[in-house]
Amino acid sequence: MGEFSKRIGELGEDIVVNFLELIGWQQPIRNLDITSIDPEKHGKNSHGIDAYFYYQSSVISRTLENILISVKYSKADSQIPQLENLKIITKT
């Protein structure tokens, strides 16, 4: 079960990164840990981020926009396609 979950997670991350590339967000930082500012509240010292992307805002001057991405899989969600039907979109 652990290997299956790991593989599903990797596929999900690849799908998200490919989608980001399609909309022009190239090469996000992947698999990053961010230190928790309140470890007692969250019960852990860091939070795993699957992808991180940042860019300078075109709307607000002198503003850096930060995008934190966490990919989750829920077996209970009947809307998620079966693994054999999952296709990864690639940019050509």
C-alpha positions as CSV (number, residue, x, y, z in Angstrom):
1,M,0.0,0.0,0.0
2,G,2.9,2.4,0.8
3,E,4.4,2.1,-2.7
4,F,1.0,2.6,-4.3
5,S,0.4,5.8,-2.3
6,K,3.9,7.0,-3.1
7,R,3.3,6.4,-6.9
8,I,-0.1,8.1,-6.8
9,G,1.5,11.1,-5.1
10,E,4.3,11.3,-7.7
11,L,1.8,11.1,-10.5
12,G,-0.4,13.8,-9.0
13,E,2.7,16.1,-8.6
14,D,3.7,15.5,-12.2
15,I,0.2,16.4,-13.4
16,V,0.2,19.6,-11.4
17,V,3.7,20.6,-12.7
18,N,2.6,19.8,-16.3
19,F,-0.5,22.0,-15.8
20,L,1.6,24.8,-14.4
21,E,3.9,24.6,-17.4
22,L,0.9,24.8,-19.8
23,I,-0.2,28.1,-18.2
24,G,3.4,29.5,-18.4
25,W,4.6,28.8,-14.9
26,Q,8.0,27.1,-15.6
27,Q,10.0,25.0,-13.2
28,P,8.5,25.3,-9.8
29,I,10.6,24.4,-6.8
30,R,9.6,20.9,-5.8
31,N,9.4,18.9,-2.5
32,L,10.3,21.7,-0.1
33,D,9.9,21.7,3.7
34,I,8.8,24.9,5.4
35,T,9.5,25.4,9.1
36,S,6.4,25.6,11.2
37,I,5.8,28.9,13.0
38,D,3.7,27.1,15.7
39,P,4.9,23.5,16.1
40,E,2.8,22.9,19.2
41,K,-0.4,23.8,17.4
42,H,0.3,21.7,14.3
43,G,2.1,18.9,16.1
44,K,5.1,19.0,13.7
45,N,8.2,21.1,13.1
46,S,7.8,21.5,9.3
47,H,5.2,21.3,6.5
48,G,5.9,19.6,3.2
49,I,5.2,21.5,0.1
50,D,4.9,19.6,-3.2
51,A,5.6,22.7,-5.4
52,Y,6.4,26.3,-4.8
53,F,6.3,29.0,-7.4
54,Y,6.8,32.8,-7.1
55,Y,6.5,35.7,-9.5
56,Q,6.5,39.5,-9.4
57,S,2.9,40.8,-9.4
58,S,1.9,42.6,-12.6
59,V,-0.9,44.3,-10.7
60,I,0.6,45.5,-7.4
61,S,4.0,47.2,-7.6
62,R,6.9,45.9,-5.5
63,T,4.9,42.7,-4.6
64,L,6.1,39.1,-4.9
65,E,3.3,36.6,-5.2
66,N,4.0,33.2,-3.5
67,I,2.1,30.1,-4.6
68,L,2.3,27.0,-2.3
69,I,1.0,23.8,-3.8
70,S,0.1,20.6,-1.9
71,V,-1.2,17.6,-3.9
72,K,-3.5,15.2,-2.1
73,Y,-5.1,11.9,-3.0
74,S,-8.2,10.6,-1.3
75,K,-9.3,7.0,-2.1
76,A,-12.8,7.9,-0.7
77,D,-13.3,10.5,-3.5
78,S,-15.3,8.7,-6.2
79,Q,-14.6,11.6,-8.6
80,I,-10.9,10.6,-8.9
81,P,-10.2,8.6,-12.1
82,Q,-8.8,5.1,-11.8
83,L,-5.0,4.8,-12.1
84,E,-5.2,3.0,-15.4
85,N,-7.2,5.9,-16.9
86,L,-4.9,8.6,-15.6
87,K,-3.0,10.4,-18.3
88,I,-0.3,12.9,-17.8
89,I,-0.6,16.0,-20.1
90,T,2.7,17.0,-21.6
91,K,3.7,20.1,-23.4
92,T,5.0,19.6,-26.9
